[in-house]
Amino acid sequence: MNKKMIAAVAVILVVIIVGAAYAVIGLNSGDDKKNSVDYDVALSIMGNANEDNYLDSEDTEIIQGIIDGKYSQDAYKFADANDDGAVDEKDLEIVNKLINGKETEAIVVDQENNKVKVQVPLKNIISINSEMLPILIYINGEKKVAGYISSEYEVAQSIMDNGFSKKLDGSRAITAASYSSIVEIDSKLSSEGGIGAILCLNDSALGNYADQLHTAQIPIIKIKCSNPIESIDAALTLGYLLGGECKDKAYDYVEDSYKVLNKINDALESVSKKTTCIAMSMGTHVAEINSGYSVTTKLAGGDVICGLEGDGSQKLQEAESITKWDGVEHIVEFRSMDFIKEDEVAMWDKYAEHVEKSSSYQDVVYINASLPIIVKVAYVAEIFYPELFKDLGNDTFRYFIDTYSSYLNDMSDDNRLDPEEITTIVTYESYKAQGGSK
């Protein structure tokens, strides 16, 4: 057998193995997935009259029906595409342009229920927060990013070295230096209409510059990027605003994400008692019940018993504080590790003092928070219910990297990143196996 034939056979075997793994988790790259799975996500753009997940002829028919007096405008609050108080031919024109990918002004309803006017197709974005940027990358929107503020993750952000996107000062909020850069970017892009929009988690992300940005009439879209469900849902609206391949990729990403969630939900119907857990971050903070990390563990089938109201976290004040949750079946620690191989023993030892007094110390597990959201959910589900979800974490990892972050495969010698090449999860057993002594 010659070398070319051997190579061809090897490729075929990889395709067969990969395809089998994808089928196990209910995904199949290349399928026509549109509308193949139910998910309760509304496209948050005015003009989406029936408030489903797509702009199409159903919306124009409703708008025309309101114009003709067949339907009541009060029954369709999203029918008023330009939000001027009347549903008329102007709204019909806007929606038809949106459907056909033509340039127009659109109004997006962000995740704080603000109505924000933007020009579509949306471009020249400023992204704020480490969790915001991946949403854009997953839907092929990285080339629409003019600047971004984020903690530094060299591997995960390598795709942003594209000659257009600029890394700005700061990690979670606009600083004096990054504000100066934003003004410069807006001026440089003036011939294209300036900055298309700033995407941020909340007002805190704007630092002390909210008033200046509003005065400059730069659209600000609030997205709860740290919340798993909210961030997946936001991908749909952002994809539609960006248009073209971003729109198509967004629909695939959302449907694939919900396929994994549905698979987990279906399997959990056989579970009579869910695994008790708390979520932590930064090694020292217990996540509140509505925080993104707690939601991640709930989506994985966890019974979160933190007893802390809110969507943030609370710092452990002393080593004994963790004993408040003695008896919990798992303590799930989320820590951003980029896509690298950590010194897992050193990492565990660094944070052990905050959890080692817990009776659940040997049930602590670290999850790499840099992983795609749905991959984190899959790994946690497998940890909680290993018999139900054998290999779900690794299989979901491979699919979502191949499909939505394929640039990461370039870091692997064989051009396909394997979960074993980076740190995905760290358990007490794996820590001890590597020589850990605590």
C-alpha positions as CSV (number, residue, x, y, z in Angstrom):
1,M,0.0,0.0,0.0
2,N,1.6,3.3,-1.0
3,K,1.8,6.4,1.2
4,K,-1.0,8.3,-0.5
5,M,-3.3,5.3,0.0
6,I,-2.3,4.9,3.7
7,A,-3.0,8.6,4.2
8,A,-6.4,8.4,2.6
9,V,-7.3,5.4,4.7
10,A,-6.2,7.2,7.8
11,V,-8.4,10.2,6.9
12,I,-11.4,7.9,6.3
13,L,-10.9,6.2,9.7
14,V,-10.7,9.6,11.5
15,V,-13.9,10.7,9.7
16,I,-15.7,7.5,10.7
17,I,-14.6,7.7,14.3
18,V,-15.4,11.4,14.6
19,G,-18.8,10.9,13.0
20,A,-19.6,8.1,15.4
21,A,-18.7,10.2,18.4
22,Y,-20.8,13.1,17.1
23,A,-23.8,10.7,16.6
24,V,-23.5,9.5,20.2
25,I,-24.0,13.1,21.5
26,G,-26.8,13.7,19.0
27,L,-24.8,15.9,16.6
28,N,-23.9,15.4,13.0
29,S,-21.6,17.9,11.3
30,G,-22.9,18.8,7.9
31,D,-26.6,17.9,8.5
32,D,-29.3,20.4,7.7
33,K,-29.9,21.2,11.3
34,K,-32.2,24.3,10.9
35,N,-35.4,23.8,12.9
36,S,-34.4,20.2,13.7
37,V,-34.6,20.8,17.5
38,D,-37.0,22.7,19.6
39,Y,-35.6,25.5,21.6
40,D,-37.4,28.4,23.2
41,V,-35.3,31.3,21.9
42,A,-36.8,34.5,20.6
43,L,-34.9,36.6,18.1
44,S,-34.8,39.9,20.0
45,I,-35.1,42.2,17.0
46,M,-38.1,44.5,16.5
47,G,-40.0,43.4,13.4
48,N,-40.0,39.7,14.6
49,A,-43.7,40.0,15.0
50,N,-44.5,36.5,16.1
51,E,-41.5,36.5,18.5
52,D,-40.1,33.2,17.3
53,N,-36.4,32.5,16.3
54,Y,-36.5,33.7,12.8
55,L,-37.5,36.7,10.6
56,D,-39.5,35.5,7.7
57,S,-42.8,35.7,5.7
58,E,-44.8,34.9,8.8
59,D,-43.7,38.2,10.3
60,T,-44.4,40.2,7.1
61,E,-47.9,38.6,6.9
62,I,-48.7,39.6,10.5
63,I,-47.5,43.2,9.8
64,Q,-49.5,43.3,6.7
65,G,-52.5,42.0,8.6
66,I,-52.1,44.7,11.2
67,I,-51.9,47.3,8.4
68,D,-55.1,45.8,6.8
69,G,-56.9,45.8,10.1
70,K,-57.1,42.0,10.4
71,Y,-55.0,41.9,13.5
72,S,-54.6,44.1,16.6
73,Q,-51.2,45.8,17.0
74,D,-51.6,45.3,20.8
75,A,-51.3,41.5,20.3
76,Y,-47.9,41.9,18.5
77,K,-45.6,44.2,20.4
78,F,-42.6,43.3,18.2
79,A,-44.4,44.1,14.9
80,D,-43.5,47.8,15.2
81,A,-40.0,47.4,13.6
82,N,-39.0,51.1,13.8
83,D,-40.7,51.5,17.3
84,D,-42.5,54.7,16.3
85,G,-45.8,53.6,17.8
86,A,-47.5,52.7,14.5
87,V,-47.3,49.5,12.4
88,D,-47.3,50.6,8.8
89,E,-45.5,50.2,5.4
90,K,-42.2,51.5,6.9
91,D,-42.1,48.5,9.3
92,L,-42.8,46.2,6.4
93,E,-39.9,47.7,4.4
94,I,-37.5,47.3,7.3
95,V,-38.4,43.7,7.9
96,N,-38.1,42.8,4.2
97,K,-34.6,44.4,4.2
98,L,-33.7,42.4,7.3
99,I,-35.0,39.2,5.8
100,N,-33.0,39.8,2.6
101,G,-29.8,40.9,4.3
102,K,-30.0,44.5,3.0
103,E,-28.6,47.5,4.9
104,T,-31.1,49.1,7.2
105,E,-31.5,50.5,10.7
106,A,-32.8,47.9,13.1
107,I,-33.8,48.0,16.8
108,V,-32.5,45.2,19.0
109,V,-33.9,44.5,22.5
110,D,-31.0,43.7,24.6
111,Q,-30.9,41.5,27.7
112,E,-31.7,44.4,30.0
113,N,-34.8,45.1,27.8
114,N,-33.2,48.3,26.4
115,K,-34.2,49.1,22.8
116,V,-31.0,49.9,20.9
117,K,-30.8,51.2,17.3
118,V,-28.0,49.7,15.2
119,Q,-27.1,49.7,11.5
120,V,-27.2,46.2,10.0
121,P,-25.3,44.3,8.9
122,L,-23.6,45.1,12.1
123,K,-19.8,45.6,12.0
124,N,-16.9,47.4,13.8
125,I,-17.9,46.1,17.3
126,I,-16.2,46.8,20.6
127,S,-16.4,43.7,22.9
128,I,-16.0,44.0,26.6
129,N,-15.5,41.0,29.0
130,S,-13.7,37.7,28.6
131,E,-17.0,35.8,28.1
132,M,-18.2,38.1,25.4
133,L,-15.5,37.5,22.8
134,P,-16.0,33.7,22.5
135,I,-19.7,34.3,21.5
136,L,-18.5,36.2,18.5
137,I,-15.8,33.7,17.7
138,Y,-18.2,30.8,17.7
139,I,-20.4,32.5,15.1
140,N,-17.5,33.6,12.9
141,G,-17.9,37.2,14.0
142,E,-14.2,37.9,15.0
143,K,-13.6,39.9,11.9
144,K,-16.4,42.2,12.8
145,V,-14.6,43.1,16.1
146,A,-12.7,46.5,15.9
147,G,-11.5,46.3,19.5
148,Y,-11.9,44.2,22.6
149,I,-11.4,44.4,26.3
150,S,-10.7,41.1,28.0
151,S,-8.3,39.3,30.3
152,E,-5.4,37.9,28.4
153,Y,-5.8,34.4,27.1
154,E,-3.1,33.9,24.5
155,V,-4.3,30.7,22.9
156,A,-8.0,31.3,23.0
157,Q,-7.5,34.8,21.6
158,S,-5.0,33.9,18.9
159,I,-7.6,34.2,16.2
160,M,-7.9,37.9,17.1
161,D,-4.4,38.5,15.7
162,N,-6.0,39.4,12.4
163,G,-4.6,42.8,11.7
164,F,-8.0,44.5,12.4
165,S,-9.1,43.8,15.9
166,K,-7.2,45.7,18.6
167,K,-6.7,44.5,22.2
168,L,-7.6,47.4,24.5
169,D,-6.5,48.1,28.0
170,G,-8.4,46.5,30.9
171,S,-10.0,43.1,31.6
172,R,-13.7,43.7,32.5
173,A,-14.3,47.4,32.1
174,I,-13.4,50.5,30.1
175,T,-10.4,52.3,31.6
176,A,-9.0,55.7,30.7
177,A,-6.6,54.1,28.3
178,S,-9.2,51.9,26.6
179,Y,-11.6,54.8,26.4
180,S,-9.0,56.8,24.5
181,S,-8.5,53.9,22.1
182,I,-12.3,53.6,21.6
183,V,-12.4,57.3,20.6
184,E,-9.5,56.8,18.3
185,I,-11.2,53.7,16.7
186,D,-14.5,55.5,16.3
187,S,-12.7,58.4,14.5
188,K,-10.7,56.1,12.3
189,L,-13.8,54.3,11.2
190,S,-15.9,57.5,10.6
191,S,-16.2,56.8,6.9
192,E,-17.9,53.5,7.7
193,G,-20.2,55.1,10.3
194,G,-17.8,54.7,13.3
195,I,-18.2,52.0,15.9
196,G,-21.2,49.8,15.2
197,A,-21.9,48.9,18.8
198,I,-20.4,48.2,22.1
199,L,-21.2,44.8,23.6
200,C,-21.0,44.6,27.4
201,L,-22.4,42.8,30.4
202,N,-23.7,45.8,32.3
203,D,-23.2,49.4,33.2
204,S,-20.2,48.6,35.3
205,A,-18.4,47.4,32.2
206,L,-18.6,51.0,30.9
207,G,-16.4,52.2,33.8
208,N,-16.8,56.0,34.2
209,Y,-17.6,56.6,30.5
210,A,-21.2,55.7,30.1
211,D,-22.3,59.3,29.6
212,Q,-19.6,60.1,27.1
213,L,-20.5,57.0,25.0
214,H,-24.2,57.9,25.0
215,T,-23.4,61.4,24.0
216,A,-21.2,60.1,21.2
217,Q,-24.3,58.0,20.1
218,I,-22.4,54.8,20.1
219,P,-25.0,52.0,20.5
220,I,-24.5,49.9,23.6
221,I,-26.0,46.4,23.8
222,K,-26.1,44.6,27.1
223,I,-25.6,40.9,27.0
224,K,-25.5,38.6,30.0
225,C,-22.5,36.8,28.6
226,S,-21.6,35.0,31.9
227,N,-25.0,33.3,32.0
228,P,-25.0,30.0,29.9
229,I,-28.5,30.2,28.5
230,E,-28.5,34.0,28.0
231,S,-25.2,33.8,26.1
232,I,-26.4,31.0,23.9
233,D,-29.6,32.9,23.2
234,A,-27.6,36.1,22.5
235,A,-25.6,34.4,19.8
236,L,-28.8,34.0,17.8
237,T,-29.6,37.7,17.8
238,L,-26.0,38.8,17.3
239,G,-25.6,36.4,14.4
240,Y,-28.7,37.9,12.7
241,L,-27.4,41.4,13.2
242,L,-24.0,40.5,11.8
243,G,-25.6,38.7,8.9
244,G,-24.2,36.5,6.2
245,E,-22.2,33.5,7.4
246,C,-22.4,34.7,11.0
247,K,-26.2,34.3,10.9
248,D,-26.0,30.8,9.5
249,K,-23.3,29.9,12.0
250,A,-25.3,31.3,14.9
251,Y,-28.3,29.1,14.1
252,D,-26.1,26.1,13.9
253,Y,-24.4,27.0,17.2
254,V,-27.6,27.6,19.1
255,E,-29.3,24.4,17.8
256,D,-26.2,22.3,18.6
257,S,-26.1,23.7,22.1
258,Y,-29.7,22.9,22.7
259,K,-29.3,19.4,21.3
260,V,-26.7,18.7,24.0
261,L,-28.9,20.3,26.7
262,N,-31.9,18.3,25.5
263,K,-29.9,15.1,25.6
264,I,-28.9,15.8,29.2
265,N,-32.4,16.7,30.2
266,D,-33.8,13.6,28.6
267,A,-31.3,11.4,30.4
268,L,-31.9,13.1,33.8
269,E,-35.6,12.1,33.7
270,S,-34.4,8.7,35.0
271,V,-32.7,10.3,38.0
272,S,-34.7,10.3,41.2
273,K,-32.2,12.3,43.3
274,K,-30.0,14.9,41.8
275,T,-26.4,15.4,42.8
276,T,-26.0,18.1,45.5
277,C,-23.3,20.7,44.7
278,I,-22.0,24.2,45.1
279,A,-20.1,26.2,42.5
280,M,-17.0,28.3,43.2
281,S,-14.7,30.6,41.3
282,M,-11.3,32.3,41.8
283,G,-10.6,29.6,44.4
284,T,-12.2,31.6,47.2
285,H,-15.7,32.6,46.1
286,V,-18.9,30.6,46.4
287,A,-21.3,31.3,43.5
288,E,-24.7,32.6,44.3
289,I,-27.8,30.7,43.1
290,N,-28.4,32.7,39.9
291,S,-24.7,33.2,38.9
292,G,-23.5,31.8,35.6
293,Y,-21.5,29.1,37.4
294,S,-24.4,27.9,39.5
295,V,-26.6,27.8,36.3
296,T,-24.0,25.7,34.6
297,T,-24.1,23.1,37.4
298,K,-27.9,23.2,37.3
299,L,-28.0,22.6,33.6
300,A,-25.8,19.6,34.2
301,G,-28.3,18.1,36.7
302,G,-26.9,19.5,39.9
303,D,-29.0,20.4,42.9
304,V,-27.3,23.7,43.9
305,I,-27.6,24.1,47.7
306,C,-25.4,27.2,48.2
307,G,-28.3,29.1,49.8
308,L,-27.0,32.4,48.6
309,E,-29.3,34.7,46.7
310,G,-28.1,36.8,43.8
311,D,-26.2,36.4,40.5
312,G,-22.7,37.1,41.8
313,S,-20.5,35.4,44.3
314,Q,-19.4,35.7,48.0
315,K,-15.9,35.4,49.2
316,L,-15.0,32.8,51.9
317,Q,-13.6,34.8,54.8
318,E,-11.6,32.0,56.5
319,A,-10.6,28.4,55.9
320,E,-13.4,27.1,58.1
321,S,-16.1,28.9,56.1
322,I,-16.3,26.1,53.5
323,T,-17.5,23.7,56.3
324,K,-20.9,25.4,56.0
325,W,-21.5,23.1,53.0
326,D,-20.1,19.9,54.5
327,G,-21.7,16.8,53.0
328,V,-22.3,18.3,49.6
329,E,-21.6,15.7,46.9
330,H,-19.4,18.0,44.7
331,I,-17.7,21.3,44.9
332,V,-17.3,22.5,41.3
333,E,-14.5,25.1,41.0
334,F,-14.4,27.1,37.7
335,R,-11.1,28.6,36.7
336,S,-10.1,30.1,33.4
337,M,-7.0,28.2,32.2
338,D,-6.9,29.1,28.5
339,F,-6.3,26.2,26.1
340,I,-3.0,25.0,27.7
341,K,-1.8,22.2,29.9
342,E,-1.7,23.5,33.4
343,D,0.6,22.3,36.2
344,E,-2.4,20.7,37.8
345,V,-0.7,19.8,41.1
346,A,0.6,23.3,41.6
347,M,-2.9,24.7,40.8
348,W,-4.6,22.4,43.2
349,D,-2.1,23.1,46.0
350,K,-2.5,26.9,45.4
351,Y,-6.2,26.8,46.2
352,A,-6.4,23.8,48.5
353,E,-6.3,25.9,51.7
354,H,-9.8,27.3,50.9
355,V,-11.5,23.9,50.6
356,E,-9.4,21.3,52.4
357,K,-11.3,21.6,55.6
358,S,-14.5,20.6,53.8
359,S,-15.7,17.0,54.3
360,S,-16.2,17.0,50.6
361,Y,-12.6,17.9,49.8
362,Q,-12.0,14.8,47.8
363,D,-15.1,15.6,45.7
364,V,-13.7,19.0,44.6
365,V,-13.4,19.2,40.8
366,Y,-11.9,22.0,38.7
367,I,-13.5,22.9,35.4
368,N,-11.6,24.9,32.8
369,A,-13.8,28.0,32.5
370,S,-12.2,28.9,29.1
371,L,-14.0,26.0,27.5
372,P,-17.2,26.7,25.4
373,I,-20.2,26.9,27.7
374,I,-21.9,23.8,26.5
375,V,-18.7,21.8,26.8
376,K,-18.5,22.9,30.5
377,V,-22.0,21.7,31.0
378,A,-21.2,18.4,29.4
379,Y,-18.1,17.8,31.6
380,V,-20.0,18.6,34.8
381,A,-22.9,16.3,33.8
382,E,-20.4,13.5,33.2
383,I,-18.8,14.1,36.6
384,F,-22.2,14.1,38.4
385,Y,-23.6,11.1,36.5
386,P,-20.7,9.1,35.0
387,E,-22.8,6.1,34.1
388,L,-25.4,8.2,32.2
389,F,-22.9,10.5,30.4
390,K,-19.8,8.4,29.7
391,D,-17.4,10.4,27.4
392,L,-20.0,13.2,27.0
393,G,-17.4,15.8,28.0
394,N,-14.7,14.8,25.6
395,D,-17.1,14.1,22.7
396,T,-18.8,17.4,23.1
397,F,-15.3,19.1,23.4
398,R,-14.2,17.6,20.1
399,Y,-17.3,18.5,18.2
400,F,-17.5,22.1,19.4
401,I,-13.8,22.8,18.8
402,D,-14.0,21.3,15.3
403,T,-17.2,23.1,14.5
404,Y,-16.9,26.5,16.3
405,S,-13.3,27.0,17.2
406,S,-11.4,25.1,14.6
407,Y,-8.5,27.5,14.7
408,L,-7.5,25.9,18.0
409,N,-6.7,22.7,16.1
410,D,-3.6,24.5,14.7
411,M,-1.9,24.3,18.1
412,S,-1.9,20.5,17.9
413,D,0.9,18.5,16.1
414,D,-1.7,16.5,14.2
415,N,-3.9,19.6,13.5
416,R,-6.7,18.3,15.7
417,L,-6.8,19.4,19.3
418,D,-7.5,16.5,21.7
419,P,-8.8,17.1,25.2
420,E,-5.8,15.3,26.7
421,E,-3.5,18.0,25.2
422,I,-4.9,20.7,27.5
423,T,-6.4,20.9,31.0
424,T,-10.2,20.4,30.8
425,I,-11.0,19.1,34.3
426,V,-9.0,18.2,37.4
427,T,-10.3,15.8,40.0
428,Y,-8.8,14.8,43.3
429,E,-8.0,11.4,41.8
430,S,-6.1,13.0,38.8
431,Y,-4.3,15.3,41.2
432,K,-3.1,12.4,43.4
433,A,-2.2,10.4,40.3
434,Q,0.2,13.2,39.3
435,G,1.9,13.2,42.7
436,G,-0.3,15.6,44.7
437,S,0.1,15.2,48.4
438,K,-2.6,17.3,50.1
